[in-house]
Amino acid sequence: MTVKTEREKMLAGELYVADDPELFALSQRGRRYMQRFNQASYDQPDEKRAILAEWLGAVGASVWIEGPFFCDYGAHLFLGDHVYFNTGCVVLDSAAVRVGNNVMFGPSVQIYTATHPVLARERIKGPELAYPISIGDNVWVGGGAIICPGVTIGANTTIGAGSVVTKDIPANVAAAGNPCRVIRELPDE
């Protein structure tokens, strides 16, 4: 029987110990890259892109992230082509975060894969959980929106500013609110 590492458990959506030495080292690596990225000059876009390419799991063509930017690990964040993050965004990538092509995030968008057990008796024991997030092509997420663990947002969808996305949102819709819900369908592109 093979014993899973804490990172393998984390990526599989199982309870894991976050202060495991491997995860701690990966987190410290991410923080070093984050500091370098946030301190890099805006007039050095090639340097900023090189940092992202070393730091993140994947970086497509024409990706731009405004600082300050916070990302937990970086290794589990996968960005398609033409992705834009406005200032102050947060990505907790304890599980995979997959972002499609032509996706825009307004300021202060928060993407959380990390979560904790709901029952206090389990939560106080310490182990955590993480569930992957997937964001389709051509999505726009308005400023201040929060995307919760395990959510999928379909292609060509617009998420309104300040929304809290707790459940999957289908393709080709405008959705908003807390909790986020479909407001209307959009023409299929």
Secondary structure as GFF3:
##gff-version 3
##sequence-region A 1 189
A	DSSP	alpha_helix	6	11	.	.	.	ID=ss1
A	DSSP	alpha_helix	21	39	.	.	.	ID=ss2
A	DSSP	alpha_helix	45	55	.	.	.	ID=ss3
A	DSSP	beta_strand	58	59	.	.	.	ID=ss4
A	DSSP	beta_strand	64	65	.	.	.	ID=ss5
A	DSSP	beta_strand	70	71	.	.	.	ID=ss6
A	DSSP	beta_strand	77	79	.	.	.	ID=ss7
A	DSSP	beta_strand	84	85	.	.	.	ID=ss8
A	DSSP	beta_strand	90	92	.	.	.	ID=ss9
A	DSSP	beta_strand	97	99	.	.	.	ID=ss10
A	DSSP	beta_strand	104	105	.	.	.	ID=ss11
A	DSSP	beta_strand	110	112	.	.	.	ID=ss12
A	DSSP	beta_strand	114	115	.	.	.	ID=ss13
A	DSSP	alpha_helix	120	123	.	.	.	ID=ss14
A	DSSP	beta_strand	129	130	.	.	.	ID=ss15
A	DSSP	beta_strand	133	135	.	.	.	ID=ss16
A	DSSP	beta_strand	140	141	.	.	.	ID=ss17
A	DSSP	beta_strand	146	147	.	.	.	ID=ss18
A	DSSP	beta_strand	152	153	.	.	.	ID=ss19
A	DSSP	beta_strand	158	159	.	.	.	ID=ss20
A	DSSP	beta_strand	164	165	.	.	.	ID=ss21
A	DSSP	beta_strand	173	176	.	.	.	ID=ss22
A	DSSP	beta_strand	181	185	.	.	.	ID=ss23
###
